[in-house]
């Protein structure tokens, strides 16, 4: 992953429904995102950091 990703791309990478990311944004939780007008984008590095922070050992 690199650059800016769409919500659809992130949802697919995380095996989530697109609505889940929307709910997380509304609740202020989940993967950090960038809002560009009406468009939502995710930085690939933020997605990878979020995945790492949610690993269970």
Backbone as numpy.savetxt, mean C-alpha at the origin, in Angstrom:
# Nx Ny Nz CAx CAy CAz Cx Cy Cz
10.05 -4.58 -7.04 9.20 -3.39 -7.04 10.08 -2.15 -7.04
9.71 -1.19 -7.83 10.41 0.08 -7.77 9.50 1.20 -8.24
9.79 2.42 -7.80 9.01 3.57 -8.20 7.67 3.66 -7.49
6.73 4.34 -8.12 5.38 4.50 -7.56 4.46 3.42 -8.09
3.68 2.86 -7.20 2.76 1.78 -7.55 1.32 2.23 -7.36
0.43 1.66 -8.14 -0.99 1.93 -7.98 -1.54 1.07 -6.83
-2.71 1.43 -6.36 -3.37 0.64 -5.31 -3.62 -0.78 -5.82
-3.98 -0.90 -7.07 -4.23 -2.23 -7.66 -2.97 -3.10 -7.63
-1.83 -2.50 -7.95 -0.57 -3.23 -7.94 -0.18 -3.66 -6.53
-0.39 -2.77 -5.57 -0.06 -3.09 -4.18 -0.99 -4.17 -3.65
-2.27 -4.05 -3.93 -3.22 -5.05 -3.49 -2.86 -6.42 -4.04
-2.48 -6.47 -5.30 -2.09 -7.74 -5.92 -0.83 -8.29 -5.25
0.16 -7.43 -5.01 1.41 -7.87 -4.39 1.19 -8.39 -2.97
0.23 -7.80 -2.25 -0.05 -8.20 -0.87 -1.17 -9.24 -0.79
-1.71 -9.63 -1.94 -2.81 -10.59 -2.00 -4.02 -10.09 -1.21
-4.37 -8.83 -1.43 -5.52 -8.20 -0.77 -6.52 -7.72 -1.81
-7.73 -7.52 -1.37 -8.72 -6.88 -2.22 -8.45 -5.37 -2.20
-8.74 -4.70 -3.29 -8.52 -3.25 -3.38 -9.27 -2.49 -2.31
-10.43 -3.00 -1.92 -11.22 -2.34 -0.89 -10.52 -2.34 0.46
-9.67 -3.33 0.70 -8.94 -3.39 1.96 -8.00 -2.20 2.07
-7.27 -1.90 1.02 -6.36 -0.74 1.05 -7.15 0.55 1.25
-8.31 0.65 0.62 -9.14 1.84 0.78 -9.60 1.99 2.24
-10.03 0.89 2.85 -10.45 0.93 4.26 -9.29 1.32 5.16
-8.12 0.75 4.89 -6.94 1.10 5.68 -6.63 2.59 5.57
-6.72 3.14 4.36 -6.46 4.58 4.18 -7.45 5.40 4.97
-8.71 5.01 4.94 -9.75 5.74 5.67 -9.53 5.69 7.18
-8.99 4.58 7.67 -8.73 4.41 9.10 -7.36 4.97 9.51
-6.54 5.35 8.53 -5.22 5.87 8.84 -4.22 4.80 9.22
-4.45 3.58 8.73 -3.54 2.48 9.01 -3.03 1.90 7.69
-2.16 0.93 7.78 -1.70 0.24 6.58 -0.47 0.87 5.97
-0.28 0.61 4.71 0.90 1.06 3.96 0.81 2.57 3.74
1.90 3.31 4.02 1.89 4.75 3.72 1.64 4.99 2.23
0.93 6.07 1.92 0.59 6.36 0.53 0.75 7.83 0.21
0.72 8.13 -1.08 0.81 9.50 -1.58 -0.48 9.77 -2.34
-1.09 10.91 -2.07 -2.30 11.28 -2.80 -1.93 12.39 -3.78
-2.15 12.13 -5.06 -1.88 13.09 -6.12 -3.23 13.44 -6.75
-3.86 14.50 -6.24 -5.21 14.82 -6.69 -6.14 13.72 -6.22
-6.81 13.06 -7.16 -7.70 11.95 -6.81 -6.98 10.61 -6.93
-5.70 10.63 -7.30 -4.94 9.41 -7.53 -4.14 9.02 -6.30
-4.17 7.74 -5.97 -3.41 7.20 -4.84 -2.23 6.42 -5.40
-1.05 6.69 -4.86 0.16 5.95 -5.25 0.89 5.52 -3.99
1.63 4.44 -4.13 2.43 3.89 -3.04 3.88 3.81 -3.50
4.81 4.23 -2.65 6.22 4.06 -2.98 6.60 2.62 -2.70
7.30 2.01 -3.64 7.68 0.60 -3.51 8.47 0.37 -2.23
9.36 1.30 -1.87 10.17 1.12 -0.66 9.28 1.10 0.59
8.20 1.87 0.59 7.27 1.88 1.73 6.53 0.56 1.83
6.16 0.00 0.69 5.46 -1.29 0.68 6.39 -2.37 1.25
7.64 -2.38 0.79 8.59 -3.37 1.28 8.87 -3.20 2.77
9.00 -1.95 3.24 9.21 -1.69 4.67 8.00 -2.14 5.48
6.81 -1.91 4.96 5.59 -2.33 5.66 5.54 -3.85 5.78
5.90 -4.53 4.72 5.93 -6.00 4.75 6.92 -6.47 5.82
8.12 -5.91 5.82 9.13 -6.29 6.80 8.66 -6.05 8.23
7.97 -4.93 8.44 7.52 -4.59 9.80 6.39 -5.50 10.29
5.78 -6.24 9.40 4.67 -7.12 9.80 5.03 -8.61 9.78
6.32 -8.88 9.67 6.75 -10.27 9.75 6.61 -10.77 11.18
6.19 -11.98 11.31 6.08 -12.63 12.63 7.14 -13.72 12.72
7.71 -13.82 13.88 8.76 -14.82 14.08 8.31 -15.85 15.09
